[in-house]
Amino acid sequence: MKHFLKRHKAHHKSLLSLAGPMILSNITVPMLGLVDTAVIGHLGSAHYLAGIALGSAVISLLFWLAGFLRMSTTGLVAQAYGKSDHTLLAELLKRSLLLATAVALLLIALSIPIQSLMAYLSNANEAVLEQANSYFSIRIFSAPAALCNLVLLAWMLGVHYGRGPFYLLLITNITNIVLDIYFVVFLDWGVAGAAWASLIADYIALAFALMLVAQLAKKQGVNLAVKAWLSIAKLLDLVSLNRDIFIRSLALQLCFSFMTFYGARIGETTLAANAVLLNFLMLVSFALDGIAYASEAKVGKAKGEHSAKQIKLWVNLSLFWGGLFALFYSLIFLLFGEAIIRLLTDVPEVISLATVYLPWVIILPIAAMGCFLFDGIFVGLTRAKDMRNTMLFSALVGFFGLFWLVSSWQNHGLWFAMTSFMLMRGLTLWFRYRKIVNNQQLLD
């Protein structure tokens, strides 16, 4: 291990310098959720908190599913950066922003049917739905800014400017928190105030990100005024790549949604305990997503440089650091898991039940490490079909198939299926990666 660290010292530093800002920016995300909960939770009635929880959950799902815009852009931009193709860098930025705007406008156009579906699936009471619709009907108009920000973040990451995404997320979340407090606490706008805070923060962040990208492009020698960017054939290629990543993301979301809804069928205490324990997975994602984002950029650049040797090196470095973080998290959860549960809830029955299922969470970082990191590696290689196929197989066999076999285990069965699903995602991607290497297809 010491030899590996010393031999590739510069490469380790380069990977961590890119991953570090992403890890720090990931940590700012739950701060916003805590402030939202705090300010709305003191309005005097539970339906305000339930309403914003429902409305923001739907918005989060829509924007999360649109995450394919970030993943595809990062891989393609990193490869263009590796080729030093400045014209392609400008073209990719414009095409991806066009696609993001189109998707955002589609979401706005479908907002009324989406609200109807939200009411049908949630079966919430009238007071909760009124607040949820109030939040959703305002926040949906932030879609153009939020989705374009994903593209701009990805472009900065693709050209190895790790501090850019950090600044972008920091400004978004700090602005949102300040406006949240001002609109809800001082102006007494209620749930609508929280929605306006998020909307304004997204557009302020968009203005900042556009300025940042313009400065970065000038520094990199990229002419953003390039005119020959609207190629229908290339735009369709981009749509095809995004389609496969979208299907992959949808399958992933179905597994997590099933866990939530099935947990609710078992009982509200089980649902609450699972919600607490899924926060542990969020903690894991802070570090592993940071490494994965860095590997997207590094692997993509190496592919653009037509260097299979460099691709293999970045894969090995990513797995090394991912493995260390996974072991660290498992150890922390083993030693302090119950204390973390008590920080997240003070309800005795939820604490007791969550502690029963804590062993699953202790092994989860190690089981999930491969899927986090190989997702980043395959994004860098822009092999979206492989990501789609392995995800579909893992969801059908590793999650739903195994849960069907052990459904009598109830919630233990759910956690067994989730752990197996995460492990199978990593193993299938690893198997596919080895096959690509053996067939000398890394640069295809």
Secondary structure in CASP SS format (residue, H / E / C, confidence):
PFRMAT SS
TARGET T0000
AUTHOR 0000-0000-0000
METHOD secondary structure of the structure
MODEL  1
M C 1.00
K H 1.00
H H 1.00
F H 1.00
L H 1.00
K H 1.00
R H 1.00
H C 1.00
K H 1.00
A H 1.00
H H 1.00
H H 1.00
K H 1.00
S H 1.00
L H 1.00
L H 1.00
S H 1.00
L H 1.00
A H 1.00
G H 1.00
P H 1.00
M H 1.00
I H 1.00
L H 1.00
S H 1.00
N H 1.00
I H 1.00
T H 1.00
V H 1.00
P H 1.00
M H 1.00
L H 1.00
G H 1.00
L H 1.00
V H 1.00
D H 1.00
T H 1.00
A H 1.00
V H 1.00
I H 1.00
G C 1.00
H C 1.00
L C 1.00
G C 1.00
S C 1.00
A H 1.00
H H 1.00
Y H 1.00
L H 1.00
A H 1.00
G H 1.00
I H 1.00
A H 1.00
L H 1.00
G H 1.00
S H 1.00
A H 1.00
V H 1.00
I H 1.00
S H 1.00
L H 1.00
L H 1.00
F H 1.00
W H 1.00
L H 1.00
A C 1.00
G C 1.00
F H 1.00
L H 1.00
R H 1.00
M H 1.00
S H 1.00
T H 1.00
T H 1.00
G H 1.00
L H 1.00
V H 1.00
A H 1.00
Q H 1.00
A H 1.00
Y H 1.00
G H 1.00
K H 1.00
S C 1.00
D C 1.00
H H 1.00
T H 1.00
L H 1.00
L H 1.00
A H 1.00
E H 1.00
L H 1.00
L H 1.00
K H 1.00
R H 1.00
S H 1.00
L H 1.00
L H 1.00
L H 1.00
A H 1.00
T H 1.00
A H 1.00
V H 1.00
A H 1.00
L H 1.00
L H 1.00
L H 1.00
I H 1.00
A H 1.00
L C 1.00
S H 1.00
I H 1.00
P H 1.00
I H 1.00
Q H 1.00
S H 1.00
L H 1.00
M H 1.00
A H 1.00
Y H 1.00
L H 1.00
S H 1.00
N C 1.00
A C 1.00
N C 1.00
E H 1.00
A H 1.00
V H 1.00
L H 1.00
E H 1.00
Q H 1.00
A H 1.00
N H 1.00
S H 1.00
Y H 1.00
F H 1.00
S H 1.00
I H 1.00
R H 1.00
I H 1.00
F H 1.00
S H 1.00
A H 1.00
P H 1.00
A H 1.00
A H 1.00
L H 1.00
C H 1.00
N H 1.00
L H 1.00
V H 1.00
L H 1.00
L H 1.00
A H 1.00
W H 1.00
M H 1.00
L H 1.00
G H 1.00
V C 1.00
H C 1.00
Y C 1.00
G C 1.00
R H 1.00
G H 1.00
P H 1.00
F H 1.00
Y H 1.00
L H 1.00
L H 1.00
L H 1.00
I H 1.00
T H 1.00
N H 1.00
I H 1.00
T H 1.00
N H 1.00
I H 1.00
V H 1.00
L H 1.00
D H 1.00
I H 1.00
Y H 1.00
F H 1.00
V H 1.00
V H 1.00
F H 1.00
L C 1.00
D C 1.00
W C 1.00
G H 1.00
V H 1.00
A H 1.00
G H 1.00
A H 1.00
A H 1.00
W H 1.00
A H 1.00
S H 1.00
L H 1.00
I H 1.00
A H 1.00
D H 1.00
Y H 1.00
I H 1.00
A H 1.00
L H 1.00
A H 1.00
F H 1.00
A H 1.00
L H 1.00
M H 1.00
L H 1.00
V H 1.00
A H 1.00
Q H 1.00
L H 1.00
A H 1.00
K H 1.00
K H 1.00
Q H 1.00
G C 1.00
V C 1.00
N C 1.00
L C 1.00
A C 1.00
V C 1.00
K C 1.00
A C 1.00
W C 1.00
L C 1.00
S C 1.00
I H 1.00
A H 1.00
K H 1.00
L H 1.00
L H 1.00
D H 1.00
L H 1.00
V H 1.00
S H 1.00
L H 1.00
N H 1.00
R H 1.00
D H 1.00
I H 1.00
F H 1.00
I H 1.00
R H 1.00
S H 1.00
L H 1.00
A H 1.00
L H 1.00
Q H 1.00
L H 1.00
C H 1.00
F H 1.00
S H 1.00
F H 1.00
M H 1.00
T H 1.00
F H 1.00
Y H 1.00
G H 1.00
A H 1.00
R H 1.00
I H 1.00
G C 1.00
E H 1.00
T H 1.00
T H 1.00
L H 1.00
A H 1.00
A H 1.00
N H 1.00
A H 1.00
V H 1.00
L H 1.00
L H 1.00
N H 1.00
F H 1.00
L H 1.00
M H 1.00
L H 1.00
V H 1.00
S H 1.00
F H 1.00
A H 1.00
L H 1.00
D H 1.00
G H 1.00
I H 1.00
A H 1.00
Y H 1.00
A H 1.00
S H 1.00
E H 1.00
A H 1.00
K H 1.00
V H 1.00
G H 1.00
K H 1.00
A H 1.00
K H 1.00
G H 1.00
E C 1.00
H C 1.00
S C 1.00
A H 1.00
K H 1.00
Q H 1.00
I H 1.00
K H 1.00
L H 1.00
W H 1.00
V H 1.00
N H 1.00
L H 1.00
S H 1.00
L H 1.00
F H 1.00
W H 1.00
G H 1.00
G H 1.00
L H 1.00
F H 1.00
A H 1.00
L H 1.00
F H 1.00
Y H 1.00
S H 1.00
L H 1.00
I H 1.00
F H 1.00
L H 1.00
L H 1.00
F H 1.00
G H 1.00
E H 1.00
A H 1.00
I H 1.00
I H 1.00
R H 1.00
L H 1.00
L H 1.00
T C 1.00
D C 1.00
V C 1.00
P H 1.00
E H 1.00
V H 1.00
I H 1.00
S H 1.00
L H 1.00
A H 1.00
T H 1.00
V H 1.00
Y C 1.00
L H 1.00
P H 1.00
W H 1.00
V H 1.00
I H 1.00
I H 1.00
L H 1.00
P H 1.00
I H 1.00
A H 1.00
A H 1.00
M H 1.00
G H 1.00
C H 1.00
F H 1.00
L H 1.00
F H 1.00
D H 1.00
G H 1.00
I H 1.00
F H 1.00
V H 1.00
G H 1.00
L C 1.00
T C 1.00
R C 1.00
A H 1.00
K H 1.00
D H 1.00
M H 1.00
R H 1.00
N H 1.00
T H 1.00
M H 1.00
L H 1.00
F H 1.00
S H 1.00
A H 1.00
L H 1.00
V H 1.00
G H 1.00
F H 1.00
F H 1.00
G H 1.00
L H 1.00
F H 1.00
W H 1.00
L H 1.00
V H 1.00
S H 1.00
S H 1.00
W H 1.00
Q C 1.00
N H 1.00
H H 1.00
G H 1.00
L H 1.00
W H 1.00
F H 1.00
A H 1.00
M H 1.00
T H 1.00
S H 1.00
F H 1.00
M H 1.00
L H 1.00
M H 1.00
R H 1.00
G H 1.00
L H 1.00
T H 1.00
L H 1.00
W H 1.00
F H 1.00
R H 1.00
Y H 1.00
R H 1.00
K H 1.00
I H 1.00
V H 1.00
N H 1.00
N C 1.00
Q C 1.00
Q C 1.00
L C 1.00
L C 1.00
D C 1.00
END
